[in-house]
Amino acid sequence: MVSFVRTLLTLLKFLILCRYPAHTSLADTTRTRYGGAVLAAFRSYERTSVKRAKLEQDVDFLKKCQDANLFPVFLRFKLSSRRLQNSSEIAKCRKRLLANEIRAKKRDLAN
């Protein structure tokens, strides 16, 4: 079984190297074979995929913070008085801001 997998991986590597030579970049090969428009479309898709993954991770992180009743660094703003730092009003405000941020990220994710 191990030798079969090793052979399959070697064959796959050979096919990829034949299709995309080692001395040229993937972008150059794509541009040469399919044109600049296809490369631009691929890069656009790549950027969109990265942004979407980041938004999903952000929503997940913010929900975990909300479940654990913790606040991310961007919600720990300075106040004029130190005694206000831990007041219930500020905690309620931070919770509302966190909920608003989660909603905004989900809305961005839906678009």
Backbone as CSV, one residue per row, in Angstrom:
resi,resn,N_x,N_y,N_z,CA_x,CA_y,CA_z,C_x,C_y,C_z
1,MET,0.819,-1.193,0.000,0.000,0.000,0.000,0.866,1.261,0.000
2,VAL,1.929,1.254,0.815,2.815,2.406,0.895,3.523,2.626,-0.438
3,SER,3.941,1.563,-1.073,4.625,1.704,-2.353,3.668,2.230,-3.428
4,PHE,2.403,1.846,-3.354,1.408,2.344,-4.308,1.220,3.853,-4.140
5,VAL,1.098,4.295,-2.912,0.933,5.726,-2.635,2.169,6.495,-3.086
6,ARG,3.347,5.962,-2.792,4.598,6.613,-3.191,4.672,6.719,-4.717
7,THR,4.290,5.655,-5.415,4.297,5.656,-6.883,3.295,6.669,-7.423
8,LEU,2.123,6.713,-6.804,1.097,7.662,-7.228,1.562,9.103,-7.034
9,LEU,2.204,9.389,-5.907,2.718,10.739,-5.654,3.832,11.108,-6.631
10,THR,4.689,10.163,-6.941,5.763,10.399,-7.906,5.183,10.691,-9.285
11,LEU,4.188,9.944,-9.670,3.529,10.161,-10.960,2.851,11.523,-10.998
12,LEU,2.188,11.892,-9.920,1.534,13.195,-9.846,2.556,14.324,-9.940
13,LYS,3.662,14.170,-9.234,4.726,15.182,-9.293,5.283,15.300,-10.711
14,PHE,5.475,14.167,-11.374,5.967,14.166,-12.753,5.001,14.905,-13.677
15,LEU,3.704,14.625,-13.524,2.710,15.289,-14.372,2.668,16.793,-14.139
16,ILE,2.770,17.188,-12.892,2.764,18.626,-12.590,4.002,19.301,-13.167
17,LEU,5.154,18.657,-13.022,6.387,19.238,-13.565,6.348,19.310,-15.088
18,CYS,5.702,18.343,-15.732,5.570,18.385,-17.196,4.640,19.522,-17.602
19,ARG,3.590,19.688,-16.845,2.590,20.706,-17.180,3.083,22.111,-16.845
20,TYR,3.760,22.256,-15.715,4.271,23.545,-15.267,5.767,23.413,-14.996
21,PRO,6.589,23.799,-15.958,8.047,23.647,-15.812,8.583,24.384,-14.587
22,ALA,9.644,23.858,-14.028,10.219,24.402,-12.796,10.888,25.762,-13.010
23,HIS,11.362,26.039,-14.204,12.119,27.275,-14.427,11.227,28.491,-14.702
24,THR,9.920,28.314,-14.794,9.012,29.450,-14.994,7.980,29.472,-13.876
25,SER,7.506,30.665,-13.585,6.504,30.780,-12.530,5.134,30.348,-13.038
26,LEU,4.270,30.057,-12.118,2.905,29.673,-12.468,2.198,30.818,-13.195
27,ALA,2.461,32.041,-12.777,1.840,33.201,-13.422,2.304,33.334,-14.877
28,ASP,3.593,33.169,-15.115,4.110,33.264,-16.482,3.536,32.163,-17.369
29,THR,3.469,30.957,-16.836,2.925,29.841,-17.607,1.463,30.073,-17.928
30,THR,0.697,30.530,-16.947,-0.728,30.797,-17.163,-0.924,31.915,-18.178
31,ARG,-0.132,32.992,-18.050,-0.248,34.115,-18.983,0.090,33.674,-20.405
32,THR,1.118,32.846,-20.551,1.540,32.376,-21.866,0.480,31.477,-22.499
33,ARG,-0.055,30.559,-21.719,-0.994,29.581,-22.273,-2.417,30.114,-22.435
34,TYR,-2.854,30.927,-21.486,-4.277,31.313,-21.480,-4.530,32.805,-21.626
35,GLY,-3.482,33.620,-21.531,-3.642,35.052,-21.729,-3.699,35.827,-20.423
36,GLY,-3.530,37.116,-20.559,-3.506,37.995,-19.394,-4.846,38.116,-18.708
37,ALA,-5.934,38.019,-19.475,-7.267,38.148,-18.886,-7.552,36.997,-17.923
38,VAL,-7.150,35.802,-18.293,-7.368,34.640,-17.424,-6.516,34.768,-16.161
39,LEU,-5.285,35.222,-16.309,-4.425,35.415,-15.151,-5.015,36.475,-14.219
40,ALA,-5.519,37.574,-14.789,-6.132,38.620,-13.972,-7.362,38.089,-13.243
41,ALA,-8.173,37.286,-13.931,-9.358,36.697,-13.302,-8.953,35.745,-12.176
42,PHE,-7.914,34.955,-12.400,-7.428,34.036,-11.375,-6.922,34.799,-10.157
43,ARG,-6.150,35.848,-10.381,-5.620,36.651,-9.269,-6.760,37.321,-8.490
44,SER,-7.773,37.786,-9.211,-8.934,38.392,-8.560,-9.648,37.357,-7.679
45,TYR,-9.833,36.161,-8.213,-10.452,35.077,-7.445,-9.605,34.734,-6.222
46,GLU,-8.296,34.730,-6.404,-7.382,34.411,-5.307,-7.505,35.451,-4.188
47,ARG,-7.531,36.740,-4.553,-7.674,37.804,-3.549,-9.007,37.696,-2.823
48,THR,-10.072,37.433,-3.581,-11.393,37.304,-2.981,-11.446,36.120,-2.020
49,SER,-10.818,35.021,-2.391,-10.791,33.840,-1.519,-10.049,34.125,-0.220
50,VAL,-8.948,34.846,-0.310,-8.177,35.184,0.889,-8.997,36.110,1.795
51,LYS,-9.665,37.091,1.211,-10.490,38.006,2.009,-11.622,37.257,2.688
52,ARG,-12.249,36.336,1.956,-13.357,35.559,2.525,-12.872,34.689,3.686
53,ALA,-11.734,34.045,3.517,-11.182,33.215,4.587,-10.866,34.060,5.818
54,LYS,-10.329,35.260,5.593,-10.018,36.151,6.710,-11.290,36.574,7.433
55,LEU,-12.335,36.891,6.682,-13.599,37.268,7.310,-14.170,36.119,8.134
56,GLU,-14.095,34.905,7.614,-14.593,33.737,8.357,-13.820,33.559,9.656
57,GLN,-12.502,33.734,9.594,-11.679,33.616,10.800,-11.998,34.736,11.789
58,ASP,-12.230,35.948,11.281,-12.573,37.072,12.149,-13.887,36.811,12.880
59,VAL,-14.897,36.338,12.152,-16.194,36.055,12.769,-16.041,34.969,13.829
60,ASP,-15.290,33.939,13.513,-15.075,32.854,14.465,-14.391,33.369,15.733
61,PHE,-13.347,34.179,15.561,-12.624,34.729,16.706,-13.532,35.617,17.550
62,LEU,-14.303,36.496,16.899,-15.168,37.414,17.636,-16.269,36.659,18.382
63,LYS,-16.788,35.594,17.776,-17.806,34.793,18.468,-17.215,34.091,19.690
64,LYS,-15.990,33.598,19.551,-15.329,32.971,20.702,-15.106,33.984,21.815
65,CYS,-14.732,35.194,21.448,-14.571,36.253,22.451,-15.906,36.535,23.132
66,GLN,-16.957,36.598,22.351,-18.282,36.881,22.890,-18.737,35.752,23.835
67,ASP,-18.504,34.508,23.442,-18.893,33.365,24.276,-18.114,33.330,25.592
68,ALA,-16.852,33.706,25.536,-16.006,33.682,26.728,-16.106,34.978,27.536
69,ASN,-16.929,35.910,27.069,-17.103,37.199,27.721,-15.775,37.956,27.827
70,LEU,-14.997,37.889,26.749,-13.739,38.623,26.646,-13.881,39.679,25.563
71,PHE,-12.995,40.669,25.619,-13.041,41.738,24.626,-11.728,41.796,23.867
72,PRO,-11.785,41.856,22.530,-10.555,41.991,21.744,-9.865,43.320,22.049
73,VAL,-8.628,43.416,21.670,-7.824,44.606,21.965,-8.455,45.872,21.386
74,PHE,-9.070,45.783,20.205,-9.606,46.998,19.593,-10.800,47.563,20.370
75,LEU,-11.339,46.817,21.317,-12.429,47.329,22.151,-11.953,47.806,23.519
76,ARG,-10.664,47.733,23.757,-10.115,48.208,25.031,-9.578,49.621,24.869
77,PHE,-10.477,50.555,24.733,-10.064,51.936,24.513,-9.819,52.632,25.849
78,LYS,-9.004,53.679,25.803,-8.654,54.424,27.011,-9.800,55.347,27.400
79,LEU,-9.974,55.464,28.677,-10.986,56.385,29.209,-10.290,57.415,30.087
80,SER,-10.982,58.502,30.340,-10.363,59.577,31.115,-10.158,59.181,32.569
81,SER,-11.016,58.338,33.068,-10.908,57.935,34.462,-10.682,56.425,34.547
82,ARG,-9.760,56.040,35.407,-9.461,54.606,35.558,-10.625,53.855,36.209
83,ARG,-11.396,54.517,37.034,-12.492,53.834,37.703,-13.606,53.467,36.727
84,LEU,-13.666,54.154,35.592,-14.679,53.836,34.581,-14.310,52.604,33.758
85,GLN,-13.064,52.234,33.799,-12.546,51.138,32.968,-13.339,49.850,33.173
86,ASN,-13.720,49.552,34.408,-14.400,48.297,34.715,-15.872,48.497,35.066
87,SER,-16.425,49.624,34.720,-17.822,49.881,35.068,-18.763,49.058,34.184
88,SER,-19.962,48.845,34.682,-20.939,48.027,33.949,-21.401,48.724,32.666
89,GLU,-21.454,50.040,32.665,-21.871,50.768,31.464,-20.881,50.561,30.321
90,ILE,-19.615,50.613,30.655,-18.571,50.406,29.640,-18.602,48.956,29.153
91,ALA,-18.834,48.023,30.058,-18.928,46.611,29.661,-20.097,46.397,28.712
92,LYS,-21.237,47.019,29.003,-22.401,46.918,28.111,-22.095,47.529,26.751
93,CYS,-21.404,48.651,26.755,-21.030,49.314,25.505,-20.104,48.422,24.683
94,ARG,-19.136,47.820,25.342,-18.210,46.924,24.638,-18.943,45.712,24.069
95,LYS,-19.896,45.182,24.819,-20.677,44.037,24.323,-21.480,44.429,23.087
96,ARG,-22.075,45.622,23.125,-22.834,46.093,21.950,-21.913,46.303,20.757
97,LEU,-20.741,46.895,20.997,-19.783,47.103,19.915,-19.302,45.773,19.334
98,LEU,-19.082,44.796,20.188,-18.662,43.474,19.727,-19.765,42.823,18.877
99,ALA,-20.997,42.914,19.344,-22.122,42.359,18.581,-22.267,43.071,17.234
100,ASN,-22.087,44.391,17.234,-22.156,45.147,15.970,-21.045,44.733,15.017
101,GLU,-19.868,44.499,15.554,-18.737,44.088,14.712,-18.993,42.702,14.108
102,ILE,-19.542,41.794,14.893,-19.867,40.458,14.378,-20.903,40.565,13.265
103,ARG,-21.925,41.377,13.492,-22.956,41.568,12.454,-22.378,42.158,11.180
104,ALA,-21.485,43.133,11.322,-20.875,43.770,10.146,-20.011,42.780,9.376
105,LYS,-19.254,41.959,10.098,-18.408,40.951,9.422,-19.276,39.914,8.713
106,LYS,-20.369,39.488,9.351,-21.270,38.522,8.714,-21.914,39.120,7.477
107,ARG,-22.271,40.392,7.539,-22.860,41.065,6.380,-21.844,41.139,5.246
108,ASP,-20.597,41.454,5.562,-19.540,41.479,4.544,-19.328,40.087,3.948
109,LEU,-19.442,39.083,4.793,-19.258,37.704,4.345,-20.386,37.279,3.408
110,ALA,-21.599,37.777,3.651,-22.742,37.425,2.804,-22.651,38.069,1.428
111,ASN,-21.958,39.178,1.332,-21.849,39.882,0.023,-20.776,39.324,-0.832
